[in-house]
């Protein structure tokens, strides 16, 4: 006899009630297959799962989240289940361990916390899958500084917390980069980039030798990179270490001019500026970081930008036009 949709959800929850994050057994897998098959043709089952998640045991919540994440990867609506999955991530945070002061020994999780951390990783996998498809929800969670800080401090305990934190700080958009010494400029389109060091590497790879000081890349960058230019703030009309775009900062913090992120590429001020691959962050399959050179700006466009920033007056002797 075929189970009705509510029955399938209840069977899934019952089969995974005591799950601790180990390889799933036969009942968990068979009920998951039945749930996913039914939910693929019946959106009401997704709505029911989202509405009732919080009423289940922790093991069931994590396993149901896994199923919802897989369905979203296959094309199901992330809007139906994303808010519920992300609400669970936030609600679990208080029960997880809190690190002590830097000069203290690491806090050892209690047995209950250790078990919850094992399940939390799977909940976070689903959360990232949903966040990749829900930019508005991602921005809303990013604005919650308490949740963001809590995820950050949990990174040493849970890779899942690191994944969700990384997903929340990523941003996408376009960037105008200007090279005052030659009056050249470009527009870069980037996707899912969090910190500026990673953006610098992606920009340098995309630009190559199109701007003086650039180089040709030979293979993927896996161990780190060094700065080809001094990355300057558009708020300073000259190269100044105090007006740097610091690599450790977030891309979303780069100053905007008329709504555009803008960076000035100056000859190096600080020699040997480099960063390791740790700044590339954890790779998220659902949110890969990418950047492409959209186009080089025309001389007239570059001149207009530099004049707007006051750089033309401060560096007039460098203009080639």
Secondary structure, 3 states (H helix, E strand, C coil): CCCCHHHHHHHHHHHCCCCCCCCCCHHHHHHHHHHHHHHHHCHHHHHHHHHHHHHCCHHHHHHHHHHHHHHHHCCCCHHHHHHHHHHHHHHHHHHCCCCCCCCCCCCCCCHHHHHHHHHHHHHHHHHHHHHCCCHHHHHHHHCCHHHHHHHHHCCCCCHHHHHHHHHHHCEEEEEEEEECCCCEEEEEEEEEECEHHHHHHHHHHHHCCCCCCCCCCCCCCCCEEECCCEEEECCCCCCCHHHECCCCCEHHHCCEECCEEEEEEECCCCCCCEEEHHHHCCCCHHHCCEEEEEEECCHHHHHHHHHHCCHHHHCHHHCCC
